[in-house]
Amino acid sequence: MASNKPAPEAPSPFSADTFGADTFGGEERTWEEWNPTAESIRPVRGKHRVAKQRGLARSSTVLGVGVIAAVGAGGMATAQDKAPVSISLPDSIVDNLPDAKSLPGVGSLMSDEAAPAPVAASAPLTTAGLTTAEAEQGTDAGEALRARILQQAEQQQASADAEAKAAAEKAAAETAAAEAKKQQDEAEAAAAAKKKAAEEAAKKKKEAERLAKLAASFSLPTFSYTITSTYGQSGALWSSGQHTGLDFAGSAGAPLKAVHSGTITSAGYSGSYGYRTVLELEDGTEIWYAHQSSIEVSVGQKVTTGQTIGRMGDSGNVTGVHLHLEVRTAGGSAMDPMAWLNSKGLNV
C-alpha cells in the first residue's frame, strides 16, 4: 500500500560554479551539478491524482464498440454477452508519473471540472439495426444482419439473372426478326424474279405472235436459194464499190414472189440491174427485184403477198443466175434486206 510520508526535497539543480558555496548546520557545502536519474529519484508513494482526459471515452461501452466493430457481424452475438472490461495501471508505474498540471503548457489546458461523460445510445448496441418485431422476438443481431446480407445478395443475383434473361430474350427476338426479314426479302426477290421471268416470257410470246402474224402477211422473195453476197460487202464487182442488196442464188426461171401486198411502180430493163421490178408497200418502202429473166406484172398493178411477179435470171451485170434484192426507204436510202426481212418475222 502506498505511504503518506512526503518525499525529501530535491537539491537545487544550479551548480556551485554559478552561486558558489553555502553553509548548512555549521558545515560548508559545495553545490554540484545535479543530473537526475531513475536511481536518484525516490519513488513517490501514496495517494495520487490522474489527470482528467478531455474528449476520451473511459467507459467499457467504448471498448465494447471496438470489439463489436472488429468481430463483425458474426461476432456481434458473442460480444453482446461479454462483461464490461476495466483498465488500470500498476502503482509502480502510476506513482512515478508526474502531475499533469505540472507539465509545461499542459496545466493551463486542464480544468478541475469533470468533463461531461459521453452519452450512450438509447438502445443497446447489440440490437442496432433490428426492427421492433425482431427485437421483441429476441432475434440475434448478427443473424439478422447475416440474413439481410444474404437476402440482398439473393435479390442482386435475381436482378442479374432477370437482366441476363431479358438480354437473351431480346437477342433471340432480334435474331428471329432478322431471320424473318431475310426470308421475306428472299421470298420477295423470288417473286420479283418469277414475275420478271413471266413478263419476259409474255413479251417473247407476244413478239412471236406478232412475227407470226407478220409472217403470214409477208413472204420470202424466193425458195430453194443460197445467199452468195450480203449488204455492204466490198468488191470490184459493184460499181459503187459496195454491195447494195442481198443476192439469192438459185435456178433459172424460179418464181419470184411479192414479199407483201403493194403496188408495182416500175417494171422493165434498167442497165446493170437487167430486168427489174419495183414493188412499193403501203408504208412507202420499196422492194427492188433485179436480174430477172422475165417480168409478169405491169406498172400500177396491185399485188398480194406471195403473188408471182417475175422469174429468176442473169440479165444485167451478173456472174450467174440469181436474184438481187434491195430494200429502200420512201426517201430512197438503201437498208440491209436481211435485217428488214427478219424484222417481218422471216428467217433468211
Disulfide bonds with the S-S distance in Angstrom:
none
